[in-house]
Amino acid sequence: MIEAAPGIFIDEKEIKESFILASGPGGQHVNKSATAVQLQYDVQSAYGLPDRVRSRLFQVAGSRISPEGVITLVCQSHRSQLRNREEAMTRLLELIARAAEKPKTRRPTKPSKGSKLKRLDSKRKRSQVKSMRGKVKGDD
C-alpha cells in the first residue's frame, strides 16, 4: 500500500505499468531498449479512493484520464527505466494528492465605493476626450 495523501492509500496491484520504446536522448540505446514507462491507474475500480477524491480526479487529471476512468501517464524524460518508473509514480501520487485537497470556497465580494467612483470618473474623462474628437460646431 502506498500513501498518496493523508489517509488515502492505493494498492500497488491496481497500478499497471508497461514499457515502450522512448524517443529523445540515448543514442543507439534508445532504439533497442524499452525505457519509457506507460502507467495506468483505473480510478473507477480503485479500492482505496473515497468518492469525493474519485470525482475530483476527473477534474484534476484533465486529458490524462479516459472517459472510462483510467489515468494514463507516459514518462520518457530519463534514459533509465527505473527513473522513469519513479517519475511516473510520483506524478500519479501528486495527482491524487491534488484531488484530495479540499477546494477553497469562493466568497463573492463587492467592489468598494471608492473603486466604483474611480471607475465612473475615468469613464467620464474618457467620454469627454472622445467627445472632443468630433466636428467643431462653429459660426459657418
C-alpha positions as CSV (number, residue, x, y, z in Angstrom):
1,M,0.0,0.0,0.0
2,I,1.2,3.4,-1.0
3,E,0.0,6.6,0.9
4,A,-1.0,9.0,-1.8
5,A,-2.4,11.6,0.6
6,P,-3.0,11.7,4.3
7,G,-5.5,8.9,5.0
8,I,-5.7,7.8,1.3
9,F,-3.9,4.6,0.3
10,I,-3.7,3.0,-3.1
11,D,-2.8,-0.6,-3.7
12,E,0.3,-1.3,-5.9
13,K,-1.6,-4.1,-7.6
14,E,-4.1,-1.6,-9.1
15,I,-1.3,0.1,-11.0
16,K,-0.4,-1.3,-14.4
17,E,3.0,-0.5,-15.9
18,S,4.1,-1.2,-19.5
19,F,7.4,-0.3,-21.0
20,I,7.7,1.1,-24.5
21,L,10.5,2.4,-26.7
22,A,11.2,6.1,-25.9
23,S,12.2,8.9,-28.2
24,G,14.8,11.5,-27.3
25,P,18.3,11.2,-25.8
26,G,20.0,7.9,-25.5
27,G,21.7,7.2,-28.9
28,Q,21.6,3.6,-30.1
29,H,20.4,2.5,-26.6
30,V,17.1,4.2,-27.1
31,N,16.4,2.1,-30.2
32,K,16.8,-1.3,-28.6
33,S,15.6,-0.9,-25.0
34,A,12.1,0.0,-23.7
35,T,12.9,2.7,-21.2
36,A,9.7,4.7,-21.4
37,V,7.0,3.9,-18.9
38,Q,3.3,4.0,-19.5
39,L,1.5,3.9,-16.2
40,Q,-2.3,3.1,-16.0
41,Y,-4.5,3.5,-12.9
42,D,-8.2,2.6,-13.0
43,V,-9.9,5.2,-10.9
44,Q,-13.4,3.7,-11.3
45,S,-12.4,0.4,-9.8
46,A,-9.9,1.7,-7.3
47,Y,-10.5,0.3,-3.8
48,G,-8.8,2.9,-1.6
49,L,-10.2,6.1,-3.0
50,P,-13.0,8.0,-1.3
51,D,-15.9,9.1,-3.6
52,R,-15.0,12.8,-3.3
53,V,-11.4,12.2,-4.4
54,R,-12.6,9.9,-7.2
55,S,-14.9,12.6,-8.6
56,R,-12.3,15.4,-8.2
57,L,-9.7,13.2,-10.0
58,F,-11.8,13.5,-13.2
59,Q,-11.5,17.3,-13.0
60,V,-7.8,17.4,-11.9
61,A,-6.5,14.8,-14.4
62,G,-7.9,16.6,-17.4
63,S,-6.9,14.9,-20.7
64,R,-4.8,12.3,-18.9
65,I,-8.0,10.4,-17.8
66,S,-10.2,8.5,-20.3
67,P,-14.0,8.6,-20.2
68,E,-13.8,5.0,-18.7
69,G,-11.9,6.4,-15.7
70,V,-8.3,5.2,-16.5
71,I,-5.5,7.6,-15.8
72,T,-2.6,7.1,-18.3
73,L,0.8,8.7,-17.6
74,V,3.7,8.4,-20.0
75,C,7.2,9.2,-18.8
76,Q,10.2,9.1,-21.1
77,S,12.3,12.0,-19.9
78,H,15.1,9.9,-18.4
79,R,17.4,7.4,-20.0
80,S,16.8,4.9,-17.2
81,Q,13.7,2.7,-16.9
82,L,13.9,2.9,-13.1
83,R,14.0,6.7,-13.0
84,N,11.1,6.9,-15.5
85,R,9.1,4.5,-13.3
86,E,9.8,6.6,-10.2
87,E,8.8,9.8,-12.0
88,A,5.5,8.3,-13.3
89,M,4.6,7.1,-9.9
90,T,5.4,10.5,-8.4
91,R,3.2,12.2,-10.9
92,L,0.3,9.8,-10.1
93,L,0.7,10.4,-6.4
94,E,0.8,14.2,-7.0
95,L,-2.4,14.0,-9.0
96,I,-4.2,12.0,-6.2
97,A,-2.9,14.4,-3.6
98,R,-4.1,17.4,-5.5
99,A,-7.6,15.8,-5.9
100,A,-7.6,15.1,-2.1
101,E,-7.2,18.8,-1.3
102,K,-10.5,20.5,-0.5
103,P,-11.0,23.3,-2.9
104,K,-11.4,26.8,-1.3
105,T,-14.9,28.1,-1.3
106,R,-15.3,31.3,-3.2
107,R,-16.8,34.1,-1.3
108,P,-18.4,36.7,-3.5
109,T,-17.1,40.2,-2.9
110,K,-18.5,43.6,-3.8
111,P,-16.4,46.4,-5.2
112,S,-15.8,49.2,-2.7
113,K,-17.5,52.6,-3.0
114,G,-14.1,54.3,-3.8
115,S,-13.4,51.8,-6.6
116,K,-16.8,52.4,-8.1
117,L,-16.3,56.2,-8.0
118,K,-12.9,55.9,-9.5
119,R,-14.2,53.7,-12.4
120,L,-17.1,56.1,-13.1
121,D,-14.7,59.1,-13.0
122,S,-12.3,57.5,-15.5
123,K,-15.3,56.7,-17.8
124,R,-16.5,60.3,-17.6
125,K,-13.0,61.6,-18.5
126,R,-12.7,59.2,-21.4
127,S,-16.1,60.2,-22.6
128,Q,-15.0,63.9,-22.6
129,V,-11.9,63.1,-24.5
130,K,-13.8,61.2,-27.2
131,S,-16.5,64.0,-27.5
132,M,-13.7,66.5,-28.2
133,R,-12.8,64.5,-31.3
134,G,-16.0,65.3,-33.1
135,K,-16.5,68.1,-35.7
136,V,-16.2,71.6,-34.5
137,K,-19.5,73.4,-34.2
138,G,-18.9,76.9,-35.4
139,D,-20.5,80.0,-37.0
140,D,-20.3,78.6,-40.5
